[in-house]
Structures are given as structure tokens and as C-alpha cells.
């Protein structure tokens, strides 16, 4: 992980610049331009400095912090399987294939984007403490662990910082009794936490083209997802679902229905780092804040939180 957003352009090499240019060509950042220097004596030095300055100017702090810009990230991602639509031109949407909608206008985009603000609005709601398998953790007495929203978010942030420190030492934080990497996910639904969703519902509503699909018509349940950078949901599948990205960005890996289950289950960010080979046939999509991801039933998917405070709200069919 980057220790801070400002580290992105420090000691930048030509390879780093080439990588960012490649990502810019895919629409993930503006392509930096070079300022020519007529002095042959200093041309190499000035080109290097101008490349760094242009990249610093044109990439927001959030984008600089993205794992896509990590020196450990793979050079390129598989092409995205999702169709891109806007809500204004979604008349042909029928729910038959993964789709990314842009133009989502929701009060949550502003109100929830700041972690501290979210804690002040919703911090008193009680939450289950869950690991990466999205199941509540249990204490020594076998009871489900619970805490307030505020404390859960603070704990996630502290774990994120501790994992960063461990990564800088070349280590991984793992559970004492297992070989599994420690992770905390803030993932809940309106069946287990109706009062929390009653409060959230004031700031968003399901997008009309998606809500009209039969699978969501008074069926299924609402979901909320918040992750720190580098957290993940391993490959799994379920009924049709949608998720509106409120803050940060999220990397999705997809495999089509009827694909055999992916084993072993790993943190989806490991694919981005190239530490684990992608299953054959995998496609990848980056979802930005203000976009809504939809995918039909039984599509296998894994996610990776690319930036700190990656937040989404959505629903799953039933």
C-alpha cells in the first residue's frame, strides 16, 4: 500500500509514468502532457520533472491514493464485461447483463462521502462485527460480536493503518488460530438492521430502471457496504444485485454464470497485485463514486476497495 497519497509521485520513474499513461488511456486519469525544453543539456531532467508535475496537477488526491496507482499493481486489467449506460438513456435496459450506470444523483453522494460526517449521522446504530466471509464474529462465549457504527468504522481505520505498517515491514496480519488474513467488513442489510436502513433511506432511493425489474419488485433486501482500502469480498454468487458507489472506487472481477466455484477464496486485491492468477475468463470493471453497478443472477463476482472509505448502498433480489 501507499503510506500516503503524497508518495505517488516521489521518485517517479519512466516506468511509473508509462503505467499511469496506460491507465489514463482507459479513462482512469487524465493523460499528462509534456512541456518541451529547448535546452539539450537539461532536457532529460526537465522532462522527468514536468511529467511528475503534470501528473501531480491532474490526478486528485483520492485517485493518487488508489491501488491502481500502486507500483505493485499489474500493468493492465482484463476488459470490462459490463455495458455502460446513463439513467437518461436507459430505455433499452432489460437486466440481462452486467451494466454500469452513470449520472446517479443521490444526496448520499455528498452526505456520506466524508467518514466523520457519516459517523456523526449514523454512529449510534448498532452493527454486527463481520469478517471477510460476511458472517458475524463470535466472542469466547459463542455470542455474536456487536458494536456501534462509530466504533466499527474507527476499528476498520485502525486495522487499515496496522496492515499498512505490517506491509511496509513485508508482513501480513493474520488471525492467531488460522492462516487467514485479518479483515473487517461493514456489511449489513435491512433484514438484520431495519432501523439503520430506515435512517439511510432518507438519503437515497433505488434507481428507477433497476427498481422496475421483477427481481427487485417488493422482493429481496437492501444492502450497505463500507470497506477500507485493500479490503475485499472473495468470489461468490447470488441473485441479481445492484450497488451504488457513494465514496471511493471499487474494482469488480466477474465470471459468467455456470462457472465452477473459485477455490481457494482469496482477497480480490491479490489479483490486482498479481500475487494470485486470475481464474480463466475473468473480466474486470472499475466503479467510481456516482456510478451504479448492476449484475444478473448467478454471476460470480469479487471486489477490491481501491481507496480508503469505499462505500456503497444497494439491493439484492430474492
C-alpha positions in Angstrom: 0.0 0.0 0.0 1.0 3.6 -0.4 1.8 5.1 3.0 0.2 8.4 2.0 -1.3 10.0 -1.1 1.7 12.3 -1.5 4.0 9.3 -2.0 2.7 8.6 -5.5 4.9 11.0 -7.4 8.0 10.7 -5.2 11.0 9.1 -7.0 8.8 8.5 -10.1 10.5 6.6 -12.9 9.7 6.4 -16.6 8.0 3.0 -15.9 5.7 4.7 -13.4 4.8 7.4 -15.9 4.1 4.8 -18.6 1.8 2.9 -16.2 -0.2 6.0 -15.4 -0.4 6.9 -19.0 -1.8 3.4 -19.8 -4.4 3.9 -17.1 -5.2 7.3 -18.4 -5.9 5.9 -21.8 -8.6 3.7 -20.1 -10.2 6.8 -18.7 -8.9 6.4 -15.1 -6.9 9.6 -15.1 -6.3 12.5 -17.4 -3.3 11.9 -19.7 -0.4 14.1 -18.6 1.3 16.2 -21.3 5.0 17.1 -21.5 6.4 20.6 -21.7 9.3 20.7 -24.2 12.6 22.3 -23.1 14.8 23.8 -25.8 17.9 23.2 -23.7 19.5 19.9 -24.8 21.7 19.9 -21.7 18.8 19.7 -19.3 16.1 18.1 -21.5 16.1 14.7 -19.7 15.9 16.3 -16.2 13.2 18.7 -17.3 11.1 16.1 -19.0 11.2 13.9 -15.8 10.2 16.9 -13.7 7.4 18.1 -15.9 5.9 14.6 -16.1 5.8 14.4 -12.4 4.3 17.9 -12.1 1.6 17.3 -14.7 0.6 14.0 -13.0 0.5 15.7 -9.6 -1.7 18.5 -11.0 -4.2 16.4 -12.9 -4.8 13.4 -10.6 -6.9 14.2 -7.5 -5.6 13.1 -4.0 -8.2 10.3 -4.0 -7.1 9.0 -7.4 -3.4 9.2 -6.4 -4.2 7.0 -3.3 -5.9 4.4 -5.5 -4.4 0.9 -5.5 -4.5 1.2 -9.3 -1.5 3.5 -8.9 0.4 1.2 -6.6 3.8 0.1 -8.0 2.7 -3.4 -7.2 -0.4 -3.3 -9.4 -0.5 -5.2 -12.6 0.1 -3.3 -15.8 -3.4 -3.8 -17.2 -6.7 -5.3 -16.3 -9.0 -7.6 -18.3 -11.6 -5.8 -20.3 -14.9 -4.9 -18.6 -17.9 -7.1 -19.4 -20.4 -4.5 -18.2 -22.4 -2.3 -20.6 -22.2 1.4 -19.8 -25.4 3.4 -19.7 -26.7 6.6 -18.3 -30.0 6.8 -16.5 -31.1 9.3 -19.1 -30.6 6.8 -21.9 -31.5 3.5 -20.1 -34.7 2.7 -22.1 -33.2 -0.4 -23.5 -32.0 -1.8 -20.2 -33.6 -5.2 -19.5 -31.4 -6.6 -16.8 -29.9 -9.4 -18.9 -26.3 -8.5 -18.5 -23.9 -6.5 -16.1 -24.4 -2.8 -16.5 -22.7 0.3 -15.1 -25.0 3.4 -14.9 -23.5 6.9 -14.6 -25.4 10.0 -13.6 -26.7 8.7 -10.3 -28.0 11.8 -8.4 -28.3 11.0 -4.7 -28.0 13.1 -1.6 -25.9 10.3 -0.1 -23.0 11.2 -2.5 -22.4 14.4 -0.6 -23.7 13.4 2.8 -21.8 10.1 3.2 -18.6 10.9 1.3 -16.8 12.1 4.5 -16.2 9.3 7.0 -16.5 11.7 10.0 -19.8 13.0 8.8 -21.2 9.6 8.3 -20.2 8.7 11.8 -21.9 11.8 13.2 -25.2 11.0 11.3 -25.4 7.2 11.9 -22.7 6.5 14.5 -25.1 5.3 17.3 -26.7 2.5 15.3 -25.6 -1.0 16.4 -23.8 -3.3 14.0 -22.5 -6.8 13.8 -18.8 -7.1 13.5 -18.0 -9.2 10.5 -15.0 -10.7 8.8 -14.4 -11.1 5.0 -16.9 -14.1 4.9 -19.6 -11.5 5.8 -20.6 -13.6 8.9 -20.7 -12.1 12.4 -17.7 -12.8 14.5 -18.3 -14.6 17.9 -16.7 -14.0 21.3 -15.3 -16.6 23.6 -18.8 -17.4 24.8 -20.1 -18.0 21.3 -22.2 -14.8 21.2 -22.2 -12.6 18.1 -20.0 -9.6 18.5 -21.7 -6.2 18.1 -20.6 -2.6 18.4 -21.7 0.9 17.4 -21.3 2.2 13.8 -18.9 4.8 15.0 -16.7 2.2 16.8 -16.8 -0.2 13.9 -15.6 2.4 11.5 -12.8 3.5 13.8 -11.8 -0.1 14.2 -11.6 -0.6 10.5 -9.5 2.5 10.1 -7.1 1.3 12.9 -6.8 -2.1 11.3 -6.1 -0.5 7.9 -3.3 1.6 9.4 -1.9 -1.5 11.2 -2.0 -3.5 8.0 -0.2 -0.7 6.2 2.6 -0.7 8.8 2.8 -4.5 8.6 3.0 -4.4 4.8 5.8 -1.8 5.0 7.7 -4.4 7.1 7.0 -7.1 4.5 4.5 -8.9 6.8 0.8 -9.8 6.8 -1.5 -9.6 9.7 -3.2 -13.0 10.3 -5.6 -14.5 12.9 -3.7 -16.3 15.6 -5.5 -19.5 15.2 -5.7 -19.6 11.4 -3.7 -18.7 8.3 -6.4 -16.3 7.1 -5.6 -12.6 6.8 -7.4 -10.4 9.2 -10.1 -8.2 7.7 -13.2 -6.3 9.0 -16.1 -5.5 6.7 -19.0 -3.2 7.4 -21.7 -5.1 5.5 -25.3 -5.3 6.6 -28.9 -5.5 5.2 -32.3 -4.2 6.1 -33.4 -7.6 7.4 -30.9 -7.7 10.2 -30.8 -4.0 10.8 -34.0 -2.3 9.8 -33.6 0.8 11.9 -30.2 1.6 10.4 -31.7 1.4 6.9 -34.7 3.5 7.9 -32.2 6.3 8.6 -30.2 5.6 5.4 -33.3 5.7 3.2 -33.7 9.4 3.7 -30.6 10.0 1.6 -31.1 7.7 -1.4 -33.7 5.8 -3.5 -33.2 2.8 -5.8 -32.6 3.9 -9.4 -35.9 3.6 -11.4 -34.6 1.3 -14.2 -33.4 -1.2 -11.7 -36.2 -1.0 -9.3 -38.7 -1.8 -12.1 -37.1 -5.3 -12.6 -39.2 -8.1 -11.3 -36.4 -9.5 -9.2 -36.4 -6.3 -7.1 -40.2 -5.6 -7.2 -41.0 -5.8 -3.4 -38.6 -8.7 -3.2 -35.1 -9.3 -1.8 -33.4 -6.9 0.6 -31.3 -3.7 0.8 -27.6 -3.8 1.5 -24.9 -1.4 2.7 -21.2 -1.9 2.2 -18.3 0.0 3.6 -14.6 -1.1 3.3 -11.2 0.3 3.9 -8.6 0.3 1.1 -7.4 -3.3 0.3 -10.5 -5.0 1.8 -12.4 -7.4 -0.4 -15.3 -9.8 -0.9 -13.9 -13.0 -2.4 -15.6 -14.7 -5.4 -19.2 -15.7 -4.7 -22.6 -15.5 -6.4 -26.2 -14.9 -5.5 -29.4 -13.4 -7.0 -29.4 -10.3 -9.2 -28.0 -7.2 -7.3 -27.1 -3.6 -7.7 -24.8 -1.3 -5.8 -24.5 2.5 -6.0 -21.0 3.7 -5.2 -21.2 6.6 -2.8 -17.5 7.2 -2.0 -14.2 5.9 -3.3 -13.9 3.4 -6.1 -14.4 -0.3 -6.3 -12.8 -2.9 -8.5 -15.1 -5.7 -9.6 -14.0 -9.1 -11.1 -16.7 -11.1 -12.9 -17.1 -14.6 -14.1 -20.2 -15.7 -16.1 -22.9 -18.0 -14.6 -22.2 -21.7 -14.5 -18.5 -21.1 -13.9 -17.2 -23.6 -11.3 -16.7 -22.1 -7.8 -13.4 -20.4 -7.4 -11.2 -22.1 -4.8 -9.4 -21.1 -2.7 -11.2 -17.9 -1.8 -8.7 -15.1 -1.7 -8.8 -11.3 -1.2 -9.7 -9.9 -4.6 -7.0 -7.3 -4.3 -4.4 -10.1 -4.6 -5.4 -10.4 -8.3 -4.7 -6.7 -8.8 -1.2 -7.2 -7.3 -0.6 -10.2 -9.5 0.1 -12.4 -6.4 -2.7 -14.8 -7.4 -3.5 -15.7 -11.0 -6.9 -14.7 -12.2 -9.3 -17.6 -13.0 -9.7 -18.2 -16.7 -12.4 -16.0 -18.3 -12.3 -13.3 -15.6 -13.3 -9.7 -16.6 -12.7 -6.6 -14.5 -14.6 -3.3 -14.1 -13.8 -0.2 -12.1 -16.8 1.5 -10.5 -16.4 5.2 -9.5 -18.4 7.2 -7.0 -21.7 8.3 -8.6 -22.0 5.1 -10.6 -24.3 2.2 -10.1 -23.3 -1.4 -10.8 -26.0 -4.0 -11.7 -25.5 -7.6 -12.5 -27.9 -10.5 -13.1 -28.3 -13.7 -11.0 -25.5 -16.2 -10.6 -22.7 -14.0 -11.9 -19.6 -14.8 -9.8 -18.0 -11.6 -8.5 -15.2 -10.4 -6.3 -14.4 -6.9 -5.2 -11.5 -4.9 -4.1 -11.7 -1.5 -2.3 -9.3 0.7 -4.3 -9.4 3.7 -2.0 -10.0 4.4 1.7 -13.6 4.7 2.8 -15.2 2.8 -0.1 -18.9 3.0 0.5 -21.9 1.6 -1.4 -25.7 1.2 -1.0 -27.8 -1.2 -3.0 -30.1 -4.2 -3.1 -30.1 -7.9 -3.8 -33.0 -9.7 -5.4 -35.0 -12.6 -3.9 
